[in-house]
Amino acid sequence: MRRLVAVAAAVVAAGVLTACSGEENWAKKCDTTADLVIECAPADRPQVPAVTGELLDGKTYDLAAESGKVVVVNFWGSWCSPCRAEADDLEKTFQATRDKGVAFIGVNSRDDRDAAINFERGRVTYPSLFDFDAKVALKFDVTQTSTPATLILDRQGRIAVALRRATTLGELQPLVERVAAEENP
């Protein structure tokens, strides 16, 4: 029964996130690879609107507090096998880049809060938003077809890169470092 609930939650979360159509307009201006990576030139990057929410620990998070930083946003669920596989690589990238003005935030959706907290324990040290209904995810205005997915926001709060699948240290860290090395206009 628990597995059935997890599968149903994954299907619903993917459906909710796919319902948002904003990405279709901006993604057409960006380079999309066959392996589901979208990279946008600075002039074509969409601005992320105000994003706030409740962290897993109950505190409040406001993306605006990260102004001037590169922000890596990872969408995940404790029920997601690829999320477990990429968690160590996300944490390693976080540790390697945080002194370069990079912040990380997870967005946990369609999950039980206790399961999400247990998932994070010993895996990642950056915070995660609790987003059971995927309302926070929809604020990013990105069509996602699966969980996990990762966005890299530039220092102006625009989507520079969207990875529509699990990632690895060897892929993510160079992308984050490249966006972090960009000059502010």
N, C-alpha and C positions, 0 to 999 in steps of 0.2 A: 504494500500500500504506500509506503514512504517513497519508494522509487517512482510509482505512478504519479504521486503528487509532485515530485521533483521534475519529472518529464513534462507534466501538464504546466507547471510554472514556467519552464523554459519555453514552451511553445507560446504561452500567453505573453511572456515578456518580449519574445521576438516579434510577435504580432503587434503589440503595443508600440514598440519602437519602430517598426516598419510603417506604421500608419502616418508618421510624420513625413511630409514631402518636401521640406525646405532644402534638403541636400541636393535634390535633383537639379536645381537651378545652379547652385554654386559648383557642384562637382563637375559639371560640363566644362567649366573653365580651367579645371585642374588636370594634372596628369594622373591617370589611373592605370595601375599595373594589373597584369593577369592574376597576381596573387593577392588582390584585394587591398592594395595600398593606394591611397589618394594623397598626392602631394600638391600643394597650391603655392604658386608664386605669390609674393607679398601683395601685389596689386589685386589678386583674385581671391584673397582669403576672406571668408565671411566672419563678421564680428559675432561673438557669442553674447547673448543677452545676459541680463542679471540672473545669476544662479545662486540660490540659497537653499539651505536644507538642514536637516538634523543629522548629526554624526551618529555612528553606532553607539558611542558613549553617552549620547543624549545632549551633547553640546551643539551649539549652532555654528554653521559654516556659511561663509559668504565669499564667493569667488572674487569679489571686488577687493578683498583683503590681500589677494595675491598680485595686485596691480604692479606691473613692471617686471614680473617674473614670467618665465616659461612655465606653463602648467601642463603636466601630464595627467590626463583623466582616463582611468581604466574602469570599464563597465564589467562587472563580474557577479557571480553568484556562488555560494558554497556548494551548490548542486552541480556545478559545471566542471567536468573533468579537465578541459583545456585551461580553465582558470587555475586549477591546482598546478598544472604543468608550467604555467608561465609566472606564477607568483614569485618564485625565487629570482627569476631574471628581472622582474619589475623591481623588486627590493634592491638587487645589486645595482641596477641603473639608478635608482633613487639615491643610494649611498654614494655612487660615483659622481653624481651631477648636482647634488643639493648645494654644494659650495659655489656653484656657478650660477646661482640665481634661479634654480629650478625647484618647483614644488610639485608634489604628487597628491592626487586625491582619487580615491576609489569611489565608485558608485555601485552599491550593492542593491540589486533589484530582485523582486519576487522571491524573497528569502525570509526565513525566520531570524529574528535579531540574534538570538542565542547561537544559532548555527553559524551565522556570519561572524560573530565575535570569536567563536571557537576556530573558525577557518583562518582568521587573521592571526590569531595567537601563534607566535613563533615563525610566522611567514613574512609579514610586512609590518613596518613601523610607522608608515604614513597613515593618515586618517581615511575613513570611508564614510560616505553619506549612506544613510539607511533610506532606500527608495523602493519600498515594497510595491507601490503602484506605478512605478516608472514615470512619475510626474517630473522628477528632477531630470531624468534622462531626456525627456521630451523638450526641456528648456534649451538643450544644446542644439536642437533643430537639426538632428542628424538621423538619416534613415539608416538603421542597422538591420542586418539580416540575421545576426547571431550574437551570442555572448560567448566569449569575451570580445571586446573591441576596445581600442585605445585611441584617444585624441591627443595631439600635441598642440597646445595653444602657444602662440608667440607672445612676446612681451606686451603687445597691444591688445591681447585678449581675442585674437583671431585664430581660426583653425588653420594651422600650417600643414598638419598631417593627420590623416585618419587611417587607422589600421582596422579593417573589418573582420578580424580574426585574431587568434592568439599570436603572440610575438615572442621573440627571444632576445637575450642580452646582446648578441651579435648584430641584430637588426635594430633594436630600439635605442641602445645607447648612442650609436653614431647619428641617428636621426635627431635625438634630443640635443646632443652636443652641437649639431649643425644649426638648429634653430636657436640655441642659446648663444651661439657665436655671432648671430646677425646683429647688425648695428641698429639701435633705435633711431627712427626717423626724427 
